[in-house]
Amino acid sequence: MTNSRRDFLKNAMFAAASMAVLPQWLNAAERKGKAVGIQLYTLKDIINNNVKEVIENVAKAGYGEVESYGYVPKGKFWGLTPTEFKTLLDQHGLKAPSGHYDFESYIETGNLDSIKAYIDVAKTLDSKYITAPWLATKLRKNADDYKSIAEKLNIAGELAKKSGLAIAYHNHDFEFKTFDGKTGLKLLLSQTDPKLVSFELDLYWAEHAQNHPLDLFAKYPGRFKMWHVKDMNKLNRNDNTEVGNGTIDFKPIFKKAATSGMEHFFVEQENNYVPTIYDSIKTSCTYIKSKLI
């Protein structure tokens, strides 16, 4: 065998080996560019008393993004107008790519006025996603209800798209209940237009309902543009804990961020703060930065 032939084979083998690891390397590089976000509902017990102090401490804990909640049309964010809230976020170098807004009135009536109001607020905050966080039991009793919800999400998505925004849907565990062999989540995913409606997968609630996120990513690639990163308490699966201190193995999940289509993720912890809320959110942020991205 000539030297040139050997060199060719060596180079070919090296190239093949490089291609084998390239997707994983690219995925890791992509994750490295992600800011760690937090759903402000984590701080629900204190944010009403002093939103400015909370936002300052969120930034100090290492977060780069927040997800808002609780705004109603013509309302405020914990005493601040949308413009004032945006100014506060800017002061601390924080962005708000998504917010949770009440969709129940719209789903029940089909009146788009609330969605129009949310679009105005989202534009003020430089957000991309207007996210439906929860649906009352009366709105989701059967498969037809979920199909109706999906139709209304598509309509809202068309309206949001005209403003350069997008509609998203955040799950709990009730969406994994089956109707005629199909889960509510499957009905929503199959009945919504991917160009109009994205999904924010709550990793905790998926695991709680015994639906592994990796299976969902594989079955619905690119649909889960956002995640809630919330860990499950080792002693009681109905409780939360700091990311990295519970039973959910986030490492393989984060490795499939590209398959998911994930653009943003938000830490959420609703209870069991140790020893304080600020300690807990810092613990989660530190773990994610050191172990996951």
C-alpha positions in Angstrom: 0.0 0.0 0.0 1.4 3.4 -1.0 1.9 6.2 1.5 -0.7 8.3 -0.3 -3.2 5.4 -0.1 -2.5 5.1 3.7 -2.9 8.8 4.1 -6.2 8.8 2.3 -7.6 6.0 4.4 -6.4 7.7 7.6 -8.0 10.9 6.6 -11.2 9.2 5.7 -11.3 7.3 9.0 -10.6 10.6 10.9 -13.4 12.3 9.0 -15.9 9.5 9.7 -15.0 9.6 13.4 -15.4 13.4 13.4 -18.8 13.2 11.8 -19.9 10.7 14.4 -19.3 13.1 17.2 -20.2 16.3 15.4 -24.0 16.3 16.1 -23.3 15.8 19.9 -20.6 18.6 19.8 -23.0 21.0 17.9 -25.8 20.2 20.4 -23.4 21.0 23.3 -22.3 24.2 21.7 -25.9 25.2 21.1 -26.8 24.5 24.8 -23.8 26.6 25.9 -25.4 29.6 24.3 -28.6 29.3 26.3 -29.3 31.7 29.1 -30.8 30.1 32.2 -34.3 31.3 32.7 -36.7 31.2 35.6 -40.5 31.2 35.8 -41.3 34.0 38.2 -44.1 31.9 39.8 -41.2 30.2 41.7 -41.1 33.5 43.7 -44.9 33.8 44.1 -44.7 34.0 47.9 -42.6 37.2 47.8 -42.8 38.9 44.5 -46.0 40.8 45.3 -44.3 42.5 48.3 -41.2 43.8 46.4 -40.9 43.0 42.8 -37.9 45.2 42.4 -35.9 43.3 45.0 -37.0 40.0 43.6 -35.8 40.8 40.1 -32.5 42.1 41.4 -32.0 38.9 43.3 -32.9 36.8 40.3 -30.2 38.5 38.3 -27.7 38.1 41.2 -28.5 34.3 41.3 -27.2 34.0 37.7 -30.3 34.1 35.6 -30.5 35.8 32.2 -34.1 35.3 31.4 -37.5 35.3 33.2 -40.9 34.1 32.3 -43.7 36.3 33.7 -47.1 35.2 34.9 -50.3 36.7 36.2 -50.9 39.6 33.9 -54.5 40.4 33.0 -55.7 42.9 30.3 -55.2 46.5 31.5 -53.5 45.1 34.5 -50.0 45.4 35.9 -47.0 43.1 36.8 -47.0 43.3 40.6 -47.7 47.0 40.6 -45.7 47.9 37.6 -47.0 48.7 34.1 -45.6 46.6 31.3 -43.3 49.5 30.4 -42.1 49.9 34.0 -41.6 46.1 34.2 -39.5 46.1 31.0 -37.4 49.0 32.4 -36.8 47.0 35.6 -35.7 43.9 33.6 -33.4 46.0 31.4 -31.8 47.5 34.5 -30.7 44.0 35.6 -29.8 42.7 32.1 -32.8 40.3 32.0 -35.0 39.3 29.0 -38.5 38.0 29.1 -38.9 35.8 26.0 -42.2 34.3 27.2 -45.0 35.0 29.6 -47.9 33.0 31.0 -51.3 34.6 30.3 -54.8 33.5 31.1 -56.4 31.9 28.1 -59.6 30.5 29.7 -61.9 33.4 28.7 -60.7 33.2 25.2 -61.0 29.4 25.0 -64.5 29.6 26.5 -65.9 32.5 24.4 -63.6 32.7 21.3 -63.3 36.5 21.9 -59.9 37.6 20.8 -59.8 40.8 22.8 -57.7 39.3 25.6 -55.2 37.8 23.1 -54.9 41.2 21.4 -54.1 42.8 24.8 -51.5 40.1 25.5 -49.9 40.8 22.1 -49.5 44.5 23.0 -47.9 43.6 26.3 -45.6 41.0 24.8 -44.4 43.5 22.2 -43.6 46.0 25.1 -41.5 43.3 26.8 -39.8 42.2 23.6 -41.2 38.7 24.2 -41.7 36.1 21.5 -44.1 33.7 23.2 -47.6 34.2 24.6 -48.1 31.0 26.6 -51.3 29.4 27.8 -50.4 28.0 31.3 -53.5 26.2 32.5 -57.0 25.2 31.5 -59.9 24.7 33.9 -61.4 21.2 34.1 -64.7 22.4 32.6 -62.9 23.3 29.4 -61.2 19.9 28.8 -63.7 17.1 29.6 -63.3 15.1 26.4 -61.5 14.7 23.1 -63.8 17.2 21.3 -62.9 19.8 24.0 -59.2 19.4 23.2 -59.9 19.7 19.5 -61.8 22.9 20.1 -58.9 24.2 22.2 -56.5 23.4 19.5 -58.6 25.2 16.9 -58.7 28.3 19.1 -54.9 28.1 19.7 -54.4 28.1 15.9 -56.6 31.2 15.5 -54.7 33.0 18.3 -51.5 31.8 16.6 -52.4 33.4 13.3 -53.1 36.7 15.1 -49.9 36.6 17.0 -47.9 35.7 13.9 -49.0 38.9 12.3 -47.2 40.8 15.0 -44.1 38.6 14.8 -45.0 36.7 17.9 -46.1 33.1 18.7 -48.5 31.2 20.8 -47.4 28.4 23.1 -49.1 25.9 25.4 -47.7 24.7 28.7 -48.7 21.3 30.1 -49.4 19.9 33.5 -50.2 16.2 34.1 -53.9 16.3 33.1 -53.0 16.5 29.4 -51.7 12.9 29.6 -55.2 11.5 30.4 -56.4 9.5 27.4 -59.6 9.9 25.4 -60.4 7.1 22.9 -56.7 6.0 23.1 -55.3 9.5 22.6 -53.9 11.8 25.3 -55.0 15.3 25.5 -51.5 16.4 24.7 -51.4 14.2 21.6 -54.7 15.8 20.4 -53.3 19.3 20.9 -50.0 18.4 19.1 -51.8 16.8 16.2 -54.5 19.4 15.8 -52.4 22.5 16.0 -50.3 24.0 13.2 -46.6 23.8 14.1 -46.1 27.2 12.3 -48.7 28.8 14.6 -48.5 27.0 18.0 -45.5 25.8 20.0 -45.3 23.9 23.2 -43.6 24.5 26.5 -42.9 21.0 28.0 -43.0 20.9 31.8 -40.4 18.2 32.3 -41.6 17.5 35.9 -45.2 17.1 34.9 -44.3 14.8 32.0 -42.3 12.6 34.3 -45.0 12.8 37.0 -47.4 11.4 34.4 -44.8 8.7 33.5 -44.3 10.1 30.0 -40.5 10.5 29.4 -39.5 13.8 27.7 -37.1 11.9 25.4 -40.0 9.8 24.0 -42.0 13.0 23.4 -39.0 14.7 21.6 -38.6 11.7 19.4 -42.3 11.5 18.5 -42.8 15.2 18.1 -39.4 16.6 17.0 -39.2 20.4 17.0 -42.5 21.0 18.8 -41.2 21.8 22.3 -39.7 25.2 21.9 -39.5 25.8 25.6 -39.2 23.7 28.8 -39.9 24.1 32.5 -37.0 22.6 34.3 -38.4 21.4 37.7 -37.1 18.5 39.7 -39.0 15.9 41.6 -38.5 15.5 45.4 -36.9 12.1 46.3 -39.2 11.7 49.3 -42.5 12.8 47.8 -42.9 12.9 44.0 -45.7 15.4 44.4 -43.2 18.0 45.7 -40.4 19.9 44.0 -36.8 20.3 44.9 -33.8 22.2 43.5 -32.7 21.1 40.0 -30.1 18.4 40.5 -31.3 17.4 44.0 -34.2 15.3 42.8 -35.0 12.1 40.9 -35.1 13.5 37.3 -32.0 12.9 35.2 -31.7 16.1 33.2 -28.5 15.3 31.5 -29.9 13.1 28.7 -32.8 15.5 28.3 -30.5 18.5 27.7 -28.5 16.4 25.2 -31.6 16.2 23.1 -32.3 20.0 23.1 -31.9 20.2 19.4 -34.4 17.3 18.8 -36.9 19.1 21.0 -36.4 22.4 19.2 -35.8 24.0 22.6 -35.1 27.8 22.4 -35.6 28.7 26.0 -35.9 26.9 29.3 -37.1 28.2 32.7 -36.4 26.8 36.2 -39.5 26.4 38.3 -39.8 25.4 41.9 -43.1 25.7 43.6 -42.3 24.5 47.1 -39.7 23.1 49.5 -37.2 25.9 49.3 -33.9 25.2 51.2 -33.1 27.1 53.2 -34.7 30.1 51.5 -36.2 30.8 48.1 -33.1 32.7 46.9 -30.8 29.9 48.0 -32.9 27.4 46.1 -33.0 29.3 42.8 -29.2 29.9 43.1 -28.6 26.2 43.7 -30.6 25.3 40.6 -28.9 27.9 38.4 -25.4 26.8 39.5 -26.2 23.1 38.8 -27.5 23.9 35.4 -24.5 26.0 34.4 -22.0 23.5 35.8 -23.6 20.2 34.7 -26.1 20.8 31.9 -25.0 23.6 29.6 
